[in-house]
Amino acid sequence: MNWGGFDQIEVNGAQLECASWGPKPGKAPTLVLLHEGLGCVELWRNFPEALAEATGFGVFAYSRSGHGKSDAAELPLPIDYMTREATQVLPHVLDAAGIQRCVLLGHSDGATIAAIYAGSVFDARVRALVLMAPHFFTEEVGLSAIAKARDAFLTGDLEQRMAKYHRDARATFFGWNDVWLNPDFRDWEVGEVIDYFRIPTLALQGRDDEYGTTAQIDEIVTRSYAPVEVELLDQCGHSPHIDQIESTTRAITSFVQQLEQIELTEVKTT
């Protein structure tokens, strides 16, 4: 792929849209962005550019199958679609993008995918995690919000708004929504992956998050053997990078630059 701007990569026979900003891999570490359930590359808005400028890191984002301008996903998605994305797709994405040293930065579903990757796949390229509004188990508050989203899609203009960013807005929406509202999904739980974290984590969540409570963050703090930093943001809902972009960017910048300083110090003393 060509670094800088929008491009495509081929993974498991599918064409996935991607974009990159800032220094190339090899010149600096890379922040790899993993989007939410209805997200895609473009819906990160100006956050990737802000991160690249503030951190000095490269930034790479891709749209999962069925999202944005990527190839369609096979529907219906399985209950364990996040685990499959983490273990069967993400390793090949990192390879195709030429990632060398990175921090996985995920939002919502993307945060869960990042966590599953860190707890399931040994990959020395991944040095840390930034998890924004992650999910490790279902909560009634989240399921209720997802049911309301379905009503909004069926009766409002959500489909039209999503169509600006996704090839097939209806398939993107129901691919995600049908899984979360499947009665079998109520028993979904992946918190055990946290037990295998061996890299530092920054966990961020808005205090007004309509899709989850701070019990999700507590799960990381309680179960991780590696260091965990927590940022709970006031006047912030489910999307810290939109609702509180300055505070979110500042917290991430501090976190990754401290890690980089530690790594550089270790290199000099060995």
N, C-alpha and C positions, 0 to 999 in steps of 0.2 A: 504494500500500500504506500501511497504518497503521504508523507507527514505534512500536516498543515491544511486545514479546510476539510471539506466533506469528501468522502470516498466510499468504497465498498470493499468488503472482504468476503471470501468464501469459506464457510465453515460447515462441515458435514453435508456438503452439497447444496447449501442454501446461501444466497446472497444477502448479506447483512449490511445495512447502511452504518457508517461510522464517521466520526469526525475527530480532529485532534487540534490542539493548540499548544503554543509554547515550545520549549526545547524538545528535541527528538530523544527517544530512548538512547542511552549511551552518553548523552550530554548532561542529563539530570534524571532523577527518579520521575516516575509517572503516576499521576492520580488517575485511576481507572474508575469511571463513573458507571454505576449500574442503576437503571431507572426503575420507577415504581410500576404498579400494575397496569396503569393506563398511559405510561410515559413513552418517550422515545428521545432520540438525540435532540431534536429541535425544542422539545419541551423543557430542557434544562435552561433554556433562555440564555441570559448573559452570565450565568453562574460559572461555566467553564473558563471563560475569559477572565473573570474576576479572580478565580483560583490561580490560574497560570500567572497572572500579574502579581498577585500577593505572595505566592509561595516560591516562585521561581522554578516550579516543577512543570513538566509537561502534563497535559491533560488529554485523556482519551475516553471517548464515549461510543457506545454502539447501541443499536436498537435490536431487541430480541426478535426472533421470528414472530410475525403477526403484528408487529408494531412499526410505526413510522413508514419508511419506504423499504423496509426489509421484506423478504419473501414471506408468504403466508405461512402460518403455523397449522399443523394438523390438529383439527378440533374433533371432539372436545379435548381440552387439556386434561391430563391426568391429575389426580389429587396431589401427587408429589412433583408437580411441574417445577417448583423452585429447586428441589434437590436435583432433578434431572438437568436443569440449566446449569447448576453449579458444577456438577461432576462430569457431564457429557458434552457441554458446549463451551463454558468459560475457559477451560484449559486451552482449547484450540483457538479461541479468540485472542488470548494473550500471545500465543505463538504467532498467529497471523499478523498481529500488530507489532511484532518485534519487541515486546515488552521485556525489559531486563531487570530493573528494580522498581517496585511499585507499592502503592497503598490502594487497597480496594475501598472505594467510597460508594456506598449504596444507600438508596432511599426507599423505605417501605419494603415492597417485595424485593427490590434490589439489595437492600440491607440484609435481608434474610438470605439471599443468594450468596452474598459476600461472606456472611457468617458460616453458612454451610460449607463453602469452599475452604475457609480457613480451618474448619474442624474436621474436614473429610479428605482433603487433598494435600499431600505434602508438596509444597512449592516454595523453594527458597527465594524466589523472586518477590514474593509477597512479604513485606516487612511490617505492615500494620493494617488496621481496619478503622474506617470511619463509618459508623452505622447511624443513619438518621431515621428515626421512627421505625425501628425494626419490628418484625413480628416473629415470635417463637411459639405461640399458641393462640388459639382463638379466644376472643372476649366478646361478650354480648354487645358492648358499646360499638365495637368494630363491625360486627355482623349487622347491627341495626343501621349503621351509616352506609354500609354496602347495599342494603335493601333500599334505602332512600335514594342511593345513586341510581339504582335500577329504575325507580319511579321517575327520576329526573330524566333519564335517558328515554323512557317510553313516552313521557308527556311533555317534556320541555325541549330546549334547543341544544342539549348536550351532544347529540349525534352530529348536528351541523358544526358545532365548535370543534369536535374531535376530527371531523373530516378534513380540516385544514392541515392536519399533521399525520394522519394515518391513511394508508391506501384503502382500507376497508374498516371504517370506524365501527360498524356493527359487529364484525367478527372480532375486532380487538376488544370491544367492551364485553361482549358476552363470553368470549374465551376466558376472560378474567372473572367476571361476575358469576358465571354459572358454577365455577369451581368453589368460590367462597360461600355461595348459598346452597351448595350441595349438602344435604343432611349429613353425609359421611365426613364432611370436612370439619365438623364440630369437634371431632376427636383428633384432628391434626395437631402435631406437637413435634418440634425439632430442637428443643432446648438442650438436648444431650450434646449437640455439636460444640457448645460453649465449653464443655469439659475438656476439649482437646485444643483449645486456643493456646498457642505458645508465642503469640505476638501481641503487642499492645493494642488497645482499642480505645477510640474516642466515641462515646455514645451521646447522641444529641436527640432531644425530643422537645416539642412545644408543650407548654403546660396546658394548652387548650386543644390538644390533638383530639380530633373527633373520631379517629380510627383505632386508638389504642391508649392504654393508661401507662403510667410509669412502672407498672408491674413488669413490662417487657424490659425496661432498663434494669430493674432490680434483678432480673434473671441473669443478666450479664455480670453484674457486680457480685452476685452470690456464687456463681458457678465458675468464673474464669480464674485460672491459676496465673495468668499473665496480668500485667498492669491494666487498669481501666480508669479512664477519665470520663466524667459525666458533665454535660452541659444541659440544664433545663432552662428553656427560653421562655420568658414572659411575653405575653401578647403574640403568641405563635401557635398556629394550628399544626396540621399534619406535614407541612412543607417548610421546614426551617430555611431552606435555600431560597425560598420566595418570600415568606412572611418576615424573616429576619436575616436578609442576605449579609448585611454588614457584620452582625454578631456571629453568624455562622461561619463566614469566611475568616473572620479574625480567630475564632476558636480552632478551626482546621489549620490555619497557617501556623499558629503557635505550636500546635501538636506536632505537625510534620517537620517543622524546622528544628524543634528540640530533638526529635528522633534522628534527623540528618546530622545534627551536631554531635550526637552521641556516636553515630556510626563513623563519622570522620575522625573523632578522637580515638576510637578503638583501632582504626586503620593505622593511625600515626604511631600508636604505642605497641603495635605488634611487629 
